[in-house]
Amino acid sequence: MAVKKVALLTAGGLAPCLSSAIAALIERYTDVAPDVEIICYRAGYKGLLTGDSFTVTPEMRAQIGVLYQHGGSPIGNSRVKLTNVKDCLKRGLIRDGQDPLAVAAEQLTTDGVDVLHTIGGDDTNTTAADLAAYLKKHNYKLTVVGLPKTIDNDVYPIKQSLGAWTAAEEGAQFFANIVAEHNANPRMLIIHEVMGRNCGWLTAYTARIYSEYLNELNFLPGMGLTHERKEIHAIYIPEMSIDLQAEAKRLRAIMDEVDCVNIFLSEGAGVDTIIKEMEATGEAVPRDAFGHVKLDAVNPGRWFGNQFAAMIGAEKTLVQKSGYFARAAASSDDDIELIKACSDLAVDSALRGESGVVGQDEDRGNVLRAIEFERIKGGKPFDINQCWFQELLQTIGQPAGAKVAVGH
């Protein structure tokens, strides 16, 4: 079947790849299939359900490279799960008795779309998988091709998701400024909370980049400007155990010696323990449409700050979150290179009628291909046994550990 019309949508949280991926897809179509019409659904699956879209004009195509300079998504995002009928109904995206998947399929048919490109994380692409399965079951002629966006880098079986490198670089730059607050007050505890619900990759890689940056700086110890005061003193991620008492003892010694403690914390670290505490006191645990705990409401950084402050004798605690700063950045050169490679293959796959999520398939020797939707899922853990991470832990004097509940 000849492709005459394609649609793009971005969904889920932001990542430093959305604008660039939109640009790369449009550039590729313009190069290899210039007659294909392109539309964009506004605000992700919400726009698809409501039929809110616009056409990419020749004038837009001619200037589409501008998008590489920007973060965010010019076409807008939303968190909508097409199999969550109750949530879609509550938000007014469907009428009572309607199936969101059916509504989406009918809208695509009405719009004459032959190919749908979804740019998002595991939730976006598992939703795309649900839609692709529905379309196939009901004999709709449509190809769905996804691109893997998530700064957590936690999608099976994809080696490197789009935007994750940039987010780590931006998070490191964020902390490079924040760490100067250590001399704003004696005995300062600084917690750098990094995004990462179930996976510590972003926290670990951000710490790696920051550590490399720190090693390139010069210091003046006689003036109190030392490497030790700007160093990372602890890294806590979901894949590792955290013995609070032992860590408090270790960090107390650091506080006594250098007058500050700097912690890199994945927002998913310790969440199970925090939830248990909330539920034990009868406090409601807020969740989104996908059933995920709303981490801003749980606030792991504040919890860890409260736990450690008295134990290590902190006079002041500062919790700073780099997530929104990092995820809204424009793509780095390395990410743009990967984005373009994935987008080129995504378009080629679409023109062949081949559905899937384009990425480096870890189960197939990291070959870049359209990975079958049924193999896509989130929650891939970070491998803490990688040499660079173990070396980083040894540098800061922190013991490694397997995943167990916090404090156990």
C-alpha positions in Angstrom: 0.0 0.0 0.0 1.4 3.4 -1.0 1.8 5.8 1.9 0.0 9.1 1.2 -0.5 10.6 4.7 1.4 10.2 8.0 0.7 11.6 11.4 3.0 12.5 14.3 2.4 12.7 18.0 4.5 13.2 21.1 3.3 12.0 24.5 4.3 11.5 28.1 6.8 13.7 29.9 9.2 15.9 28.1 12.7 14.7 27.0 15.5 16.4 25.1 14.6 14.7 21.8 11.0 15.6 21.0 11.6 18.7 18.9 14.6 17.1 17.2 12.7 13.9 16.4 9.9 15.8 14.9 12.4 17.7 12.7 14.3 14.5 11.8 11.1 12.6 10.7 9.9 15.5 8.6 13.3 16.0 7.0 13.5 12.3 6.1 10.0 12.3 4.5 10.9 15.5 2.6 14.0 13.8 1.3 12.7 10.4 0.3 8.9 10.9 -0.1 8.2 14.6 -0.5 4.6 14.0 -1.7 3.6 12.4 1.5 1.3 14.6 3.5 2.2 15.1 7.2 -0.1 16.1 10.0 0.6 16.5 13.7 -1.9 15.7 16.5 -1.7 18.3 19.3 -1.1 17.2 22.8 -0.4 13.5 22.0 -3.2 11.0 22.3 -5.5 13.6 23.6 -5.3 15.3 20.2 -5.9 12.0 18.5 -9.0 11.3 20.5 -10.4 14.8 19.9 -9.3 15.1 16.3 -7.2 18.1 17.0 -4.5 18.2 14.4 -2.7 20.5 11.9 -1.0 20.0 8.6 2.8 20.6 8.1 3.0 23.1 5.3 5.8 23.5 2.8 6.8 26.6 4.6 7.1 24.6 7.9 9.1 21.9 6.1 11.6 24.5 4.7 12.3 25.8 8.2 11.9 22.6 10.2 15.6 22.5 11.1 14.9 25.3 13.6 13.4 22.7 15.9 16.9 21.3 16.6 17.6 24.5 18.5 14.8 23.9 21.0 13.7 21.6 23.8 10.1 20.6 24.6 7.6 19.6 22.0 6.1 22.3 19.7 3.1 20.0 19.1 2.4 19.4 22.8 2.2 16.4 25.1 -0.3 14.7 27.4 -0.5 11.6 29.5 -3.4 9.6 28.1 -3.7 5.8 28.3 -6.1 4.5 25.6 -7.0 1.4 27.6 -7.9 3.5 30.7 -11.6 4.1 29.8 -12.4 5.6 33.1 -9.7 8.3 32.9 -10.5 9.2 29.3 -14.2 9.5 30.2 -13.4 11.7 33.2 -11.3 14.0 31.1 -14.0 14.4 28.5 -12.0 12.7 25.8 -14.7 10.2 25.0 -18.4 9.8 25.6 -20.0 7.3 27.9 -20.0 3.8 26.3 -17.1 4.6 23.9 -13.9 2.6 23.7 -10.9 5.0 23.4 -9.1 2.6 21.1 -12.1 2.5 18.8 -12.3 6.3 18.9 -8.6 6.7 18.0 -8.9 4.2 15.2 -11.9 5.9 13.7 -10.2 9.3 13.9 -7.2 8.0 12.1 -9.5 6.6 9.4 -11.4 9.8 9.2 -8.1 11.7 8.8 -7.0 9.3 6.1 -3.8 8.4 8.0 -1.6 5.6 6.6 1.2 5.8 9.2 1.2 7.0 12.8 4.5 7.9 14.3 4.5 8.0 18.1 7.4 9.6 20.0 7.4 8.7 23.7 8.6 6.4 26.4 7.4 3.0 27.5 3.9 4.2 28.4 3.5 6.0 25.0 4.8 3.0 23.1 2.9 0.4 25.0 -0.2 2.5 24.3 0.9 2.5 20.7 1.2 -1.3 20.9 -2.4 -1.5 22.3 -3.5 0.7 19.4 -1.6 -1.3 16.8 -3.1 -4.6 18.1 -6.6 -3.1 18.0 -6.1 -1.9 14.4 -4.8 -5.3 13.3 -7.6 -7.1 15.0 -10.2 -4.9 13.3 -8.5 -4.9 9.9 -7.6 -1.2 9.9 -4.9 -0.6 7.3 -2.4 1.4 9.3 1.3 1.2 10.2 2.4 2.4 13.7 6.1 3.3 14.2 7.4 4.5 17.5 10.5 6.3 18.6 11.9 5.6 22.2 11.9 8.8 24.3 12.7 8.5 28.0 15.5 10.1 30.0 15.3 7.2 32.4 16.8 4.9 29.6 14.7 2.1 31.0 12.9 0.6 28.0 13.3 -3.1 27.2 15.0 -4.2 24.9 16.4 -0.8 23.8 20.1 0.0 24.6 19.9 3.8 24.4 16.7 5.8 24.5 16.5 9.2 22.8 17.3 12.3 25.0 18.9 10.4 27.9 22.4 11.5 27.1 21.4 15.1 26.9 19.4 14.9 30.2 22.5 13.6 32.0 24.7 16.3 30.6 22.2 19.0 31.6 21.7 17.5 35.1 25.5 17.6 35.6 25.6 21.2 34.6 22.7 22.0 36.9 24.6 20.5 39.9 27.8 22.2 38.9 26.1 25.5 39.9 24.1 24.1 42.8 27.1 22.6 44.5 28.5 26.1 45.2 25.8 26.4 47.8 27.9 24.2 50.1 29.7 27.3 51.3 26.5 29.4 51.8 26.1 27.8 55.2 28.2 25.7 57.6 27.5 21.9 57.7 25.4 22.0 54.5 23.6 18.9 53.2 22.8 19.1 49.5 20.6 16.5 47.9 20.5 16.6 44.1 17.3 14.7 43.2 17.4 13.3 39.6 14.5 11.8 37.6 14.3 8.0 37.5 11.2 6.2 38.7 12.5 2.6 38.6 15.9 3.0 37.0 19.0 4.7 38.3 20.7 5.1 34.9 20.1 8.8 34.7 21.3 9.5 38.2 24.4 7.3 37.7 25.3 8.8 34.3 24.7 12.3 35.5 27.1 11.6 38.4 29.6 10.2 36.0 29.6 13.3 33.8 29.7 15.7 36.8 32.6 13.8 38.2 34.5 14.0 35.0 33.8 17.7 34.8 35.0 18.2 38.4 38.3 16.4 37.6 39.1 19.0 35.0 38.8 22.0 37.4 41.6 23.7 39.3 41.3 24.3 43.1 42.9 26.5 45.7 42.8 24.7 49.1 44.4 27.5 51.0 41.2 29.6 50.2 38.9 26.7 51.2 38.3 25.9 47.5 38.7 22.1 47.4 37.8 19.1 45.3 36.5 17.3 48.3 33.8 19.9 49.1 32.4 19.8 45.6 32.7 16.0 45.3 29.7 13.6 45.2 29.7 11.9 48.6 26.8 9.4 47.9 24.7 8.0 45.0 21.4 6.4 45.8 19.4 4.6 43.1 16.6 2.0 43.1 18.9 -0.9 42.1 21.0 -0.5 45.3 20.4 -1.2 48.9 20.7 1.8 51.3 21.7 1.0 54.9 20.7 4.3 56.4 22.5 3.8 59.7 25.8 2.8 58.0 25.5 5.6 55.5 24.8 8.1 58.2 27.9 7.1 60.0 30.0 7.4 56.8 28.5 10.7 55.8 28.8 12.1 59.4 32.5 11.6 59.1 32.6 13.4 55.8 30.5 16.3 57.2 32.9 16.6 60.2 35.9 16.7 57.9 34.8 18.9 54.9 31.8 20.7 56.4 29.3 19.6 53.7 27.8 16.5 52.2 26.6 16.2 48.6 24.1 13.4 47.6 22.9 12.3 44.1 19.5 10.7 44.6 17.3 9.0 42.0 13.7 10.0 42.7 12.7 6.3 42.7 15.1 5.3 45.5 13.3 4.4 48.6 9.9 5.0 47.3 8.5 1.7 48.5 9.4 2.6 52.0 8.0 6.1 51.8 4.7 4.7 50.4 4.5 2.2 53.3 4.9 5.1 55.7 2.2 7.1 54.0 -0.2 4.2 53.9 0.5 3.4 57.5 -0.6 6.9 58.6 -3.7 6.8 56.3 -2.3 9.3 53.8 -3.5 8.9 50.2 -0.8 8.0 47.6 -1.6 10.0 44.5 -1.2 8.1 41.1 -1.5 9.1 37.4 -3.6 7.6 34.6 -1.0 4.8 34.2 -1.1 3.9 37.9 2.3 5.4 38.6 2.9 7.1 42.0 3.2 10.8 41.5 6.7 11.3 42.8 6.4 15.0 43.2 3.8 14.4 45.8 5.8 11.6 47.5 8.9 13.8 47.5 11.8 11.4 48.0 14.3 14.2 48.3 12.6 15.7 51.3 12.3 12.3 52.9 16.0 11.5 52.6 16.8 15.0 53.8 14.7 14.6 56.9 16.2 11.1 57.5 19.8 12.3 57.2 19.8 15.8 58.6 19.8 15.0 62.3 21.9 11.8 61.8 24.8 13.6 60.2 24.5 16.9 62.1 23.5 19.0 59.1 22.8 22.6 60.0 21.0 23.3 56.8 19.5 20.9 54.1 19.0 21.9 50.5 17.1 19.7 48.1 17.3 20.6 44.4 15.6 18.8 41.5 17.2 18.9 38.1 14.5 17.0 36.3 12.5 19.7 34.7 15.7 21.7 33.8 17.2 18.6 32.2 14.3 17.1 30.4 13.3 20.4 28.6 16.7 21.0 27.1 17.5 21.0 23.4 19.2 17.8 22.1 23.0 17.5 22.3 25.0 16.6 19.3 25.3 13.0 20.3 21.6 12.7 20.8 20.9 14.4 17.5 23.1 11.8 15.7 21.1 9.0 17.3 17.8 10.7 16.7 18.5 11.1 13.0 19.6 7.5 12.6 16.4 6.3 14.4 14.2 8.7 12.5 15.6 7.7 9.1 14.9 4.0 9.8 11.5 4.9 11.2 10.5 6.5 8.0 12.0 3.7 5.9 10.1 1.2 8.0 6.9 3.1 7.7 7.2 3.3 3.9 7.7 -0.5 3.9 4.6 -1.0 6.2 6.7 -2.3 9.0 5.4 -1.5 12.5 7.5 -1.4 15.7 9.6 0.9 17.9 12.9 1.9 16.3 15.9 1.4 18.6 19.1 -0.5 19.2 17.9 -4.0 20.0 19.9 -5.4 22.9 18.6 -8.9 22.2 19.8 -8.8 18.6 23.4 -7.5 19.1 22.3 -3.8 19.4 21.3 -3.7 15.8 19.1 -0.6 15.0 15.8 -2.0 13.9 12.0 -1.7 14.2 11.5 -3.7 17.4 8.2 -5.6 17.7 5.7 -3.8 19.9 5.0 -6.8 22.0 8.6 -6.8 23.2 8.5 -3.2 24.4 8.1 -2.6 28.1 9.4 -0.3 30.7 11.1 -0.8 34.1 14.5 -2.0 32.7 17.0 -1.7 35.6 20.3 -0.1 35.5 23.2 -2.6 35.6 25.1 -1.4 38.7 27.9 -3.9 37.9 29.2 -1.9 35.0 32.9 -1.0 35.5 32.5 2.7 35.2 29.8 2.8 37.9 31.7 0.6 40.3 34.8 2.7 39.8 32.7 5.8 40.6 31.4 4.3 43.8 34.9 3.3 44.9 36.1 6.9 44.2 33.5 8.3 46.6 34.0 5.5 49.2 30.5 4.1 48.9 29.8 0.4 49.1 27.7 -1.2 46.3 24.8 -3.4 47.0 21.9 -5.4 45.5 18.4 -4.1 45.5 16.5 -4.5 48.8 14.1 -2.3 50.7 15.6 0.9 52.1 17.1 0.4 55.6 17.0 -3.4 55.4 
